[in-house]
Amino acid sequence: MTAEHGFDHRASGTPEANWRGDPHWPTLPLFRLHQHDGHDIDRIIVVAAHPDDETLGAGGLLAHARRTGIPVTIVVATDGEHSHPASRTRTPATMARIRRAENAAALGLLCPHAEVRQLGLGDGQLSARRDELTEAVEECLTSRCLLLAPWRDDRHPDHEAAAVVCESLCFRHGTRLLEYPIWLWHWGKPGDVPWARLCRFDLEDGEREAKQDALAEYRSQLEASTARPGDEPVLPAAVLEHFERPFEVFFATAGRLARPFDAAFSRSEDPWAVEHSWYEQRKRDLTMAILPRQRYRSAIELGCSTGALAARIATRTDHVLAIDTSREALARARNRHAAHNIEYHMATLPGEWPDGTFDLIVLSELGYYQTRTELRELIDKARAALCADGSLLACHWRHSIEGWPLDGDMVHRLLRATRGLRTIASHVERHFRVDVLVHAYRPGHSR
């Protein structure tokens, strides 16, 4: 965990005393395992980016599961072989063997009944191997499982990749998701924490002791193997203090659980008044007016909602592929705006990007529901799928979106700064903005 990840684990971090004195702890809502969302949980699935993540972030909860007899599956994505990149005494292969053995010993103490899957996908490579992680985790899912993953904003790329995979699966299957922070307590300060999204799981004495016993098995991370530079502990005593608390905390991000958009459509036929509000009608008119061409061959709309914009696009396009993550939204779109040249498709983006190329790509009111990493991936995939003569249109609300990481202006700044694209038209007003971008040069050709 070096500066390339946004922090250095060797630097002095925030003392635990600073965290313990924060007034937010007593006000956090309690998470009770057997009462989660009013459903009995039939399995806990913990995804760890590296061996020891599961124990640091959720060891007490796993000890509780052991005591109460809840089945557990633990998916360890990598062997953590690059935990000591500057070491001259242990190779990555040696480190992988050591950490696998430590993981087995720790979980044998903490949760011996757990099914453990060690994937060995490559420390630091999870972002490039998300498909393999997705497949492995999806095999474990049950109808009422609770899925736990590292916190996406922990400033470690493997943690973010694991969280993105798990969130995508939760959208697809309606699974419950909690995210556990690890490095936040080191690099962060109380003012950095979105406290409203945290819940607290209180530990009994035996569960705390089991967690500490399990952590002690990770000697390669707790102790210096030699006095040489590069062999220092990754988890020194000051870091471990954060994990001696009588509780664990998890992020339950507002709006992200159990198909949030399906939930919105279950409460209303048209939760954002897309069909009838003057604001939405005018925005569609401006969106269509700013398009530089009269006719397109193949269009894709990312986040089609009830299909109102897809229907307008279809009047100027031979074929429209309209995508949404919500089954309920797509059902309404098919009922209201069925047309021979519109194909509706359910997918979670950016992970389930469809095959093919398009000469019109529309990104409307979707970008701020992504993390920065997801949005960059979405933009990269859109750019790769955009025909040489194509147009990429983006339209977003400009005010903050409660509970989500970005706003419309942030989305458009990232989009406009993308290498290989240039903006040819813009419309900006108080409530929303529209940008049209094209290739800065033809794909496959030099400038």
C-alpha positions in Angstrom: 0.0 0.0 0.0 2.2 2.7 -1.3 1.8 6.2 -2.7 0.5 4.8 -6.0 -2.6 3.7 -4.0 -3.1 7.2 -2.5 -1.4 6.5 0.9 1.6 4.7 2.4 1.1 2.1 5.1 4.6 2.9 6.5 3.7 6.5 7.2 2.1 7.4 10.5 -1.6 7.3 10.1 -4.5 8.6 12.2 -4.1 7.3 15.8 -6.9 5.1 17.1 -7.4 7.5 20.0 -8.6 10.1 17.5 -11.2 7.7 16.2 -12.4 6.5 19.6 -13.1 10.1 20.7 -15.5 10.8 17.8 -19.1 11.4 18.8 -20.6 9.5 15.9 -20.0 6.0 17.2 -22.9 5.8 19.7 -25.3 7.2 17.1 -24.6 4.5 14.4 -27.6 2.2 13.7 -27.0 -1.3 15.0 -26.8 -4.1 12.4 -28.3 -7.4 13.6 -27.5 -10.3 11.5 -30.8 -12.2 12.0 -32.9 -9.2 11.3 -31.3 -7.8 8.2 -34.0 -6.3 6.0 -36.6 -8.4 7.8 -35.3 -11.7 6.3 -33.5 -14.7 7.7 -30.0 -15.0 6.2 -29.2 -18.4 4.8 -25.5 -17.8 4.1 -22.8 -15.2 4.6 -20.4 -14.7 1.7 -17.3 -12.7 2.4 -15.2 -11.5 -0.5 -11.6 -10.7 0.5 -9.2 -9.0 -2.0 -6.2 -10.3 0.0 -5.7 -12.9 2.7 -6.4 -11.2 6.0 -9.0 -8.7 4.6 -11.8 -10.9 5.8 -10.4 -11.1 9.3 -9.6 -7.4 9.7 -12.9 -6.2 8.3 -15.4 -8.9 9.4 -13.6 -11.3 11.7 -16.0 -10.7 14.6 -19.1 -11.1 12.4 -17.6 -14.4 11.1 -17.0 -15.6 14.7 -20.6 -14.7 15.4 -21.7 -16.8 12.4 -19.7 -19.7 13.7 -21.4 -19.4 17.1 -24.9 -19.1 15.7 -24.5 -21.8 13.0 -24.9 -19.6 9.8 -23.2 -21.2 6.8 -20.2 -19.1 5.5 -18.3 -19.0 2.2 -15.1 -17.0 2.0 -13.8 -16.0 -1.4 -10.1 -14.9 -1.3 -9.4 -13.3 -4.6 -5.6 -13.0 -4.5 -2.7 -14.5 -2.6 -1.4 -11.0 -1.6 1.9 -12.0 -3.0 3.0 -8.3 -3.5 2.5 -7.2 0.1 6.3 -6.6 0.3 7.3 -5.4 -3.2 10.7 -4.1 -2.0 11.7 -7.3 -0.1 15.0 -9.0 -1.2 14.4 -12.0 1.0 11.0 -13.3 -0.1 9.9 -13.6 -3.7 6.2 -13.1 -4.6 5.9 -16.9 -5.1 7.2 -17.5 -1.6 4.9 -14.8 -0.2 1.9 -16.4 -1.9 2.6 -19.8 -0.3 3.1 -18.1 3.1 -0.1 -16.1 3.0 -2.2 -19.0 1.8 -1.1 -21.0 4.7 -1.7 -18.1 7.1 -5.2 -17.7 5.7 -6.0 -21.3 6.2 -4.7 -21.2 9.8 -6.6 -18.0 10.6 -9.9 -19.2 9.2 -9.4 -22.6 10.9 -9.5 -20.7 14.2 -12.1 -18.1 13.3 -14.6 -20.0 11.3 -13.6 -23.6 10.8 -16.9 -24.6 9.2 -16.5 -22.1 6.4 -16.1 -23.0 2.7 -12.9 -21.2 1.6 -12.2 -20.5 -2.1 -8.7 -19.2 -2.8 -8.7 -17.9 -6.4 -5.1 -16.7 -6.8 -6.1 -14.1 -9.4 -3.0 -11.9 -8.9 -2.3 -9.3 -6.3 -2.9 -5.8 -7.8 -4.6 -7.3 -10.9 -8.3 -7.6 -9.8 -9.5 -4.7 -12.0 -8.3 -6.7 -15.1 -9.7 -10.0 -13.8 -13.1 -9.0 -12.7 -14.9 -11.5 -15.0 -13.2 -14.4 -13.2 -14.0 -13.0 -9.8 -17.6 -12.4 -10.8 -18.0 -16.0 -12.0 -16.5 -17.3 -8.7 -18.7 -15.2 -6.5 -21.8 -15.8 -8.5 -21.4 -19.5 -8.0 -21.8 -19.0 -4.3 -24.9 -16.8 -4.2 -28.1 -18.1 -2.6 -31.5 -16.5 -2.5 -31.1 -15.0 0.9 -27.4 -14.6 1.3 -25.6 -11.6 2.8 -22.6 -10.5 0.7 -19.7 -8.6 2.2 -16.9 -6.9 0.2 -14.1 -4.4 0.9 -15.2 -0.8 0.9 -14.8 0.6 -2.7 -13.3 3.9 -1.4 -10.6 2.3 0.7 -7.9 3.7 -1.7 -6.7 0.3 -2.8 -7.5 -0.7 -6.4 -8.1 -4.4 -5.5 -10.6 -3.4 -2.8 -12.4 -1.2 -5.3 -12.5 -3.9 -8.0 -13.9 -6.4 -5.5 -16.6 -4.0 -4.4 -17.6 -3.2 -8.0 -17.9 -6.9 -8.8 -20.1 -7.5 -5.7 -22.3 -4.5 -6.4 -22.9 -5.6 -9.9 -24.0 -9.1 -8.7 -26.2 -7.5 -6.1 -28.0 -5.5 -8.8 -28.4 -8.6 -10.9 -29.6 -11.0 -8.1 -31.2 -8.7 -5.6 -28.6 -9.8 -3.0 -27.8 -7.7 0.1 -24.4 -6.1 0.2 -22.3 -4.6 3.0 -18.8 -3.1 2.5 -16.1 -3.2 5.2 -13.4 -0.5 5.4 -9.8 -1.4 6.3 -7.4 1.3 5.2 -9.8 4.1 5.8 -8.8 4.1 9.5 -5.2 4.6 8.6 -5.3 7.3 5.9 -8.6 8.9 6.8 -9.8 11.2 9.6 -13.3 11.4 11.1 -14.2 14.3 8.8 -13.6 12.0 5.8 -16.2 9.5 6.8 -19.8 9.4 5.3 -21.2 8.5 8.7 -24.8 8.4 7.5 -24.0 5.3 5.5 -22.3 3.3 8.3 -23.9 0.7 10.6 -22.3 -1.0 13.6 -22.1 -4.7 14.5 -21.4 -5.1 18.2 -19.1 -8.0 19.2 -19.3 -10.2 22.3 -16.1 -10.9 24.2 -15.6 -14.3 22.7 -16.0 -12.9 19.2 -13.4 -10.2 19.8 -11.0 -12.8 21.2 -11.5 -15.1 18.2 -10.8 -12.2 15.8 -7.6 -11.4 17.6 -6.4 -15.0 17.7 -7.1 -15.3 13.9 -5.2 -12.0 13.2 -2.2 -13.3 15.1 -1.8 -16.0 12.4 -0.9 -13.4 9.8 2.7 -13.2 11.0 4.0 -12.2 7.5 2.0 -9.0 7.8 2.4 -8.3 11.5 6.1 -8.8 12.0 9.3 -7.8 10.2 10.9 -10.9 8.5 14.3 -9.3 8.7 15.8 -5.9 9.6 16.4 -5.1 6.0 14.4 -2.4 4.2 11.4 -3.8 2.5 10.7 -6.4 5.1 8.8 -4.1 7.5 5.4 -5.2 8.8 2.4 -4.1 6.7 0.2 -4.1 9.8 2.2 -2.5 12.6 0.7 -2.1 16.1 -0.7 1.3 15.4 -2.8 -0.1 12.5 -3.9 -3.1 14.4 -5.3 -0.9 17.2 -8.1 0.0 14.7 -9.3 -3.6 14.7 -9.4 -4.2 18.5 -12.7 -2.3 18.8 -15.7 -4.0 20.5 -17.6 -3.6 17.2 -17.2 -3.7 13.5 -18.6 -1.2 11.0 -20.0 -1.6 7.5 -21.1 0.7 4.7 -24.7 0.1 3.6 -24.7 2.7 0.9 -28.1 4.4 0.5 -29.8 3.5 -2.7 -27.4 0.7 -3.7 -29.0 -2.3 -2.2 -31.4 -4.8 -3.7 -32.0 -3.3 -7.1 -32.7 0.3 -5.9 -34.3 1.3 -9.2 -36.7 -1.7 -9.1 -37.6 -0.5 -5.6 -38.3 3.0 -7.0 -40.5 1.6 -9.7 -42.4 -0.6 -7.3 -43.5 2.6 -5.5 -44.4 4.6 -8.7 -45.2 4.0 -12.3 -42.9 6.8 -13.3 -40.8 7.8 -10.2 -38.9 10.5 -12.0 -41.8 11.9 -14.0 -39.9 11.1 -17.2 -43.0 10.7 -19.3 -45.0 13.9 -18.5 -43.0 16.6 -16.8 -42.3 19.7 -18.9 -38.7 19.6 -17.7 -38.2 16.1 -19.1 -40.0 16.8 -22.3 -38.0 20.0 -22.9 -34.8 18.2 -22.1 -35.6 15.5 -24.7 -36.3 18.2 -27.3 -33.0 19.8 -26.7 -31.2 16.5 -26.7 -32.6 15.6 -30.1 -32.0 19.1 -31.5 -28.3 19.1 -30.6 -27.5 15.9 -32.4 -25.3 16.8 -35.4 -26.8 14.3 -37.9 -30.3 13.8 -39.2 -30.1 10.0 -39.3 -28.1 7.2 -37.5 -27.7 3.6 -38.3 -27.4 2.0 -34.9 -27.8 3.7 -31.5 -27.4 2.5 -27.9 -29.0 4.3 -24.9 -27.3 3.6 -21.6 -29.9 3.8 -18.8 -33.2 4.0 -20.8 -35.6 4.0 -17.8 -39.2 4.0 -19.1 -38.1 4.3 -22.8 -39.3 7.9 -23.5 -35.9 9.0 -24.9 -35.4 5.7 -26.7 -38.7 6.3 -28.5 -37.5 9.7 -29.7 -34.1 8.3 -30.8 -35.9 5.6 -32.7 -37.5 8.2 -35.0 -34.0 9.1 -36.4 -32.2 5.7 -36.1 -32.5 2.4 -37.9 -32.0 0.3 -34.7 -31.9 1.3 -31.0 -30.5 -0.9 -28.2 -32.0 0.5 -25.0 -30.3 -0.8 -21.8 -31.3 -0.5 -18.2 -30.3 -2.4 -14.9 -33.9 -2.4 -13.7 -36.3 -5.1 -14.8 -39.2 -3.0 -13.7 -38.2 -0.1 -15.8 -37.7 -2.2 -18.9 -41.1 -3.8 -18.4 -42.7 -0.3 -18.5 -40.6 0.7 -21.4 -41.7 -2.3 -23.5 -45.4 -1.6 -22.6 -45.2 2.2 -23.4 -42.7 2.5 -26.2 -42.6 -0.8 -28.1 -41.3 -0.3 -31.7 -40.0 -2.6 -34.3 -36.6 -0.9 -34.2 -36.1 -0.7 -30.4 -34.5 -3.6 -28.6 -34.7 -3.5 -24.8 -32.0 -5.3 -22.8 -31.2 -5.7 -19.1 -27.6 -5.2 -18.1 -25.4 -3.7 -15.4 -22.8 -1.4 -16.8 -19.9 -1.1 -17.3 -19.4 -4.8 -16.6 -22.0 -6.1 -19.0 -21.3 -3.9 -22.0 -22.9 -5.4 -25.2 -21.0 -6.5 -28.3 -21.1 -4.4 -31.5 -20.4 -0.8 -32.6 -22.7 2.2 -32.7 -22.8 5.5 -34.5 -24.8 7.0 -31.7 -24.2 6.4 -28.0 -26.4 8.2 -25.5 -25.4 8.5 -21.9 -28.3 10.2 -20.2 -28.8 10.6 -16.4 -26.6 7.5 -15.7 -23.0 8.6 -15.1 -23.4 9.7 -11.5 -24.6 6.3 -10.4 -21.0 5.0 -11.1 -17.8 5.3 -9.1 -15.0 7.2 -10.8 -13.4 4.0 -11.8 -16.6 2.5 -13.2 -17.3 5.7 -15.1 -13.9 5.8 -16.7 -14.4 2.2 -17.7 -17.8 3.0 -19.1 -16.4 5.9 -21.1 -13.5 3.8 -22.4 -16.0 1.1 -23.6 -18.2 3.7 -25.2 -15.3 5.2 -27.0 -14.1 1.8 -28.3 -17.7 1.0 -29.5 -18.2 4.3 -31.2 -18.0 4.2 -35.0 -15.4 6.4 -36.7 -18.2 8.8 -37.8 -20.3 8.4 -34.6 -21.6 10.8 -31.9 -21.5 10.3 -28.2 -24.2 12.4 -26.4 -24.2 12.9 -22.6 -27.0 14.6 -20.7 -27.0 15.0 -16.9 -28.7 16.9 -14.0 -26.3 19.4 -12.6 -27.2 19.2 -8.9 -25.9 16.8 -6.3 -27.4 13.3 -6.1 -27.8 12.2 -2.5 -26.1 9.0 -1.6 -24.1 8.7 -4.9 -20.5 9.5 -5.5 -20.6 12.0 -8.4 -22.7 14.8 -9.8 -23.5 15.8 -13.4 -20.7 18.3 -13.7 -18.1 15.8 -12.5 -19.4 13.3 -15.0 -19.0 15.7 -17.9 -15.6 16.9 -16.8 -14.3 13.3 -16.9 -16.0 12.7 -20.2 -14.6 15.9 -21.8 -11.1 15.1 -20.5 -11.1 11.7 -22.1 -8.2 11.2 -24.5 -9.3 10.5 -28.0 -12.6 12.4 -27.8 -13.4 16.0 -28.6 -16.5 18.1 -27.8 -18.3 19.5 -30.8 -21.5 20.9 -29.2 -22.7 21.8 -25.7 -25.7 23.2 -24.0 -25.4 24.3 -20.4 -28.1 25.7 -18.1 -28.9 25.8 -14.4 -30.4 22.3 -14.1 -28.7 20.2 -16.7 -26.1 20.1 -19.4 -25.7 18.3 -22.7 -22.4 17.6 -24.5 -21.8 15.9 -27.9 -18.4 14.3 -28.5 -16.8 12.6 -31.4 -13.5 10.9 -32.1 -10.6 13.3 -32.0 -9.2 11.2 -34.9 -10.4 8.1 -36.6 -9.7 4.9 -34.6 -6.7 3.1 -36.1 -5.3 6.2 -37.8 -2.7 8.6 -36.6 -3.4 12.2 -35.9 
